[in-house]
């Protein structure tokens, strides 16, 4: 409207007076100056964003160049792999949010205020229909909207007149009459109505028309008479009165149309707040549904018992609500849907962010159920009609028969209306921001949303199931720690994302250059006119140019400002989101760094700078890497370790620009806050105070923050990812100890098989009790290369035998991927190669491998941090009913050299064996004469530091040796019916 008034003013000036007054000139040039200044501010904001991105790209580019030289060498370093996984999982999501941010919003809004458009007639008609629909549903009178104590609903008499006019055009005469009566009776409360096109007489004229349509002739004549008295010189009114007199004198007058009688349905009564809910239900703190709720109980209000319906208070936090609203606003077209009645929705998958996954777990905790749909469904609606959310086509696609419970979370308060009802239970819930309505449905999906009187509503819908559903066709999650092809793919994805960000920078720079040139072009007339404005505008050419520029050019400038930048790159980031590592991968990577650090007693500062066991590597950890490690330790109640990593992050941030880190979600104050909390948790109050005083954000209230941290020390929790390693295990992994005895020897083994007379094995004795030897050069390089190529697709997380259930389970004590060989997916030639290697094991050990049940080799691939804590290979399963064929011996084949870490250790022998390509380590797990378990055979695999460790294990079982190595005496410690 402002734009049109301004243009009319300009036209009026031109027509009335060919010359401008001095004040007119100054006002015109001042407005032009404001527009240009606004435009330049927009360019500055673009420039600031570009500067931050370029700073980050400079750092990223170093890593890309290092990786391009030798990708396999680059990825063999655990720091590079850890940084890549964390960077891909977390940083690119933050860059996506930054790129999606609309720049120059203040400048665009100013521009829009200058060039605003007026609403159309159709908008007014739709608004009138919506308001009347609400009025009818909630049985409200038009006078309700004139009450002074309802400012958010307040209408003036002119609004009431237009309501009546629109309803008259729609043929809703009874409703129109009510509105026009209110407008006429309250007209004097608005003294300026004549100036905006609704004089008092016009209200009565429209009222007369409406009453005539209702066949209320007497009331119509009275209203028209009042209109004539208010505007006696209006000939049109007089003519209308004459026509009305003719109609009234007719003998065939129609009967007045009766006034409708309002009859409220049960649903309308419920939406209006009339409910017969059971007042005996309780409010309480829930602590016993899941272990987590014992630490963080939630307030709950019972609404119904059969089926169980309840309200959880504060079920979602403000920052989570804002995160979800942002995600909804950026919902990709493939996840977005529209329903009739102005309802829009978005399916936000759990892979979108940690917030969505955390919220899903919390809802499952509320319900005490162990399975749920992936992600959440967000609905936004401003509907004037009731609707059932579970009957919406996009929600009804889900098989509701499998749904055990449903949750509806309210993301905003509703001032008036918008209740949620379950009509057949007579349950009514009025939305409050953060509340969660949880229903154990038992087939009941009658939930109904009442119309909103004011504003729109946004809710989350989540379905939960009683048991975990599995899908046999799901693909295995990629392993970015162990599998080289997965790591190379991750590196390739990171490079693509970085190239996309560079393209975004180019487009941003192109926009900046264009804005600067355009700003210079638009500023030229001002510079020419400066100091001689009157003379400048006295020239008709200058005047015309300025007027045309003000009327036309700035419209195009607004269009330019509103155009999104780098939409293709933003879409690419969204597309790559599902391909980035998920939270589990990041956790595994951080746990691997933990094992390396704690086993080899490394310092966080040295690790951050690429120094591992005294060797300097071309790899470093970033501020964010160190912060995430500190955050992990803090949440695991390992505050001393958190302190070390957070101090490192703080020192690194002091050496680098902070802008990129703030975009990626971490500021110096975040690090300082977590560091201070960690220090308080270990009673180091002076250091915590120093940290807070050194941080501007906390300096003025350092003591208050310190008191708050003291009062809110987190409770101790146990984190399975950060398990404590046995000190004997760690000590031996750090050492290079090798047994040295005069009884040990190196020799060629020729005796166990006639073939060995021609091709003996090089054998080195490491221990005689228990028997531990090494065979050198057993597997050839060509065979190893073939095994590596063919078996990589078969690798999956290895398991251990549970001592309680005797079942195979995944354990954090053993972090390795494996495959069983021979394998049906391998070629015939590959399986023959496996058979040849097994034959060599027979030849070198002199033991038989005949059992069909245990005829498999296990291929093992340890990534960085991959380890196996000290353990025995025998399973020690004893029974009075059956005999268990246990593992008498083990053959461990090393398939590659490991430059750092990855040794096999025997803690009770003080023995360390380094992995070497083609070497076989062989030992006995039982004592030969009695077949008792040999406790000295305890062994473990140290964490790999650099690269991968590829090996194969062959367990040799006792029953196969019955006739070649019979036990001479009954076992003393094994209890079994056969002995």
Steps between C-alpha positions, in 0.01 A plus 500: 500500500785733586646450153175596323440805720854611434460462126170687505671775692774520238246514217310772682812706543589473134149597387443788738837662495769451243769615745579339835524682831826465690337278765356271230843460347662420833232246591531330162878479515489388865276209411731407216798516736325269746429246227860500382637480855270205561632337184862551603431349844367194322828472308698530827307213655570285196868594524513396866353160426743453211798583723401235755449229236832578330678469834350155553573393141866588542523252788296233319711539186817398686340169597370438148847558354660266754243232424537538123872418513444154646143424618585164654794641697289798606219276626739265678554776758227478768494877547416558137230232504353624828502860382342400168219302666423774753533774238269320256247414768475835678667788317321470166162501673598832659618638165168398349315707762733795441453484122124479542492815716338787316750783477420866540159442653495846654579663166247285314230583753573870464476464125171314532359773723569749225350279228217324682201370307138538611283188556249393235121465530528121507717518813231701677232249399703204628571678828130576548403138434760374747390738772132415455578129505673540835216715630247234413704207633565659838149660516640851539311823441650779285492730802753260659764648271441854626578429867779723621659223709572289189757714319631209298150446356381858492320628186375852438159586350649537151633142524150389603349685202732324254422165664132565440562614144705189410245265657222677309686434174529134603126476563534455875233758590433412866869515585543824299213661690666424836827661395334807352290549812817503711666741254202738507455492878868563574576735213554808718790325678718567192498870405716466187290249306387751237862556398559133412201451275229380739273789597223432751220510242669227294478258795121549520462473123676161498296392803181591314610283203569203726168530686319521169661171394359348821150628407506727805343795319414722800851475650647559152296823456606622846868443422469678164321794664788533745747499209303783325492702822877472526549595131188687387639616167576151369269444203589132478366440851173681415450287189570186703236608754241546225565147370470364854163676546371333184607160625343558842162598346487174305237248611741205442754572768711200599524391861819600681766229504520352853815549705708179522521323837852410608533136611852410612631152431688305767825576318426873499432486872828320561698744285338781696636355824200305623631161611400234752852373569559292813621732777644208700798458264845590628804716427842356585870472414575198280828327592444129443432456127867493396834529687553845348186635668646408839758774439272747321136443601222658297175654628194320373126555533268204451197572280345157446575146610349262243656568254779678683523871406737744668666839462876534556590853602810661344555200274704709254733793560493847343825454310372170361175667394693769313719236336194309379333817372814580302506147360132529404564829322774330294309179437604354160225441246533123529415509871238774487128449451187713486151403615163666447404773743836679509685213669865453410736234625857377486657164582832579669716183518719416795805543279427874474654584836586380850209708633248289308662176619512620862136602489403160359679321784332726757155421362578129514610548862168669574309208353737230624510351150810381316413580141363794304461640153811665358503872572192713562210648303450875545160653421419870468141614463282806542187309414154644557355149488547198723714218368629163617880487460521120489258494206707736286603316182873537566469364857248236409756335271659358814361170629332623818432143611865473604490824701513444875507867600489842336639831617392854409744773610384861501761744368307818580229639726157568349334816630145393424364177353719226357421238765568132434217264589444127509121518462411142590701534825381855575865608533584863422854642499579867449844539337785637707847541354722203587224262615478147360166317470573127520231244417521121518259472213371143513345567161365842603607767248205737539714799602347819358656845470261787568511819287746772595343836574833685515819410316622164379615188679804281456520149643720192478342160441692183591395135485657234723495123489521226760798317351792566274413445136775368277541511128716230347560717193660788687856571395785465746614828650825617351813464711717811473758375750599161358392462136732684261243528220252662740766741621596589142133557418473729804805692381345534154171626646687755710681627192169534313350693790800727512481565125131580547589750774760657269232532228281668762786743574532579129128575475519710816796695357313544171202642690727734699670625184163558334362683803808723518478590131128566523544707815766709325271546201204609714719728709632693198206750474531581871868576468429723200222686687687539828510870602293616200178304541264774385698566184534125432128431517403810306618306196199296377726216390644462851154522656357238268798269557469527877124445498530200268778354713296542819190348341656214302863419579456437871232240429762301310751556781253343744463204265878463498522511879230238540661252261656207693874452464648160422173307504659221297778465756252503790296228330819298452576523873152374578540215253831398657355509851394135496846396376693669779610295805233461765539548874602138558795536264620813679472329839700200380765732360527694828520176698788391277688824576432436871652151483810622318556784747441302819682184392815677387477783758507779245430865573206679344717795391749267327219311326338823385833596340559160336763367742448128567744295709779744421437501124374817331232432238353735242158503668334720761177526695291817480339706775170325432660155515648571842179662626293197398744270684472718810122505471492120471712458814289755690181310422674181611591660838872475417564860590882488528528371145241755386715775653805396297317501165311824572822678600650382172196628308528836676869537416441403137217753467732775621724420200229504232210717377182439700235590239479157331471324836209718613318410175570133570343527844793555740621829647781574742240561770353152436843344553567710810162416651549124458859525623389687813229242568756219465737675740222554754409130478856407609500771775751722321309818583792751468575390142129504414474857632801604291342352186174688559675829577696465178179470296318833426160331496539369858741753650247732666311215666781249546417423864132447422588262217745319728231454765259376235752245370567381857130451562449311173786253478380219273447158650747227423414294193673210327580521132557168326687672218769625739577180685800492733784280375692263726832650609700182427350497151589867441848468650593211276356673190732792570805275542715306254565205730588170339581183692869409495606162630791271429250216456331673202623456144449584132487211257343350187205278568513185285342226712117529509447420130712335226446805280692711752817307423504681165348831617556549875346788701720752677401466867590721799419384853365771733390290798509135600242517781256564354621411154516818287682511165514719191523374140639748248408553133206259502256695278623665178443862397297402193270286716456783751415750225237262361344446843486875568320572172246221520406506868449872568127495404445212746628678811258569786523576872663207678344350814617321814351210694299620804616338823141509631291397200773332289360688202687718253464869596658831393740621767693824548784281631557387140488761225569325171320401181517146373382239250490122505691312230438313279191698403223427246540847347868441420609351171608138476862609461484716814351219708772266371758755620341489848521119493874515412567735793315265737714211371814700582368548855464120528854454370667756726312411821477125454136522614186383322219729371241234421187615682231618258351716774822701546651503152497878449772762505407840637637796304547805726543867410592735787460870418669779695431445869393143418587271789407194703553515877675218684306173467525125455418314180352203684131545578499308830150362452457220756198280553395178669292404196718549197858549390596826329771472234721788608792678330828326575718737294496810283675606180502876432613605150617859446420626150669843516760707680366751752719808536376590848297306755304178442734261682382170647586475870511225763480689833589199719805425287612861453505423131437745213470382138506763224288442188707417191369416155476122439591402859301241702479509881410159650432412863323242717202591717503172695763295678595204288505221756167575671311731262449738791457865402833682501449833677841618378357514146313824570562738209366818340527726196634850560323797336620582149639853479588548135335312214313170521591159631390210280519149643342153493424273793467121494379339821604137535266273700586223743285213370682508164823416688356196680729251332812708440522681836294301754496634856712287733327599824144612580459876526526637850287811458253421221180332620338283235330160494751369247794533743 
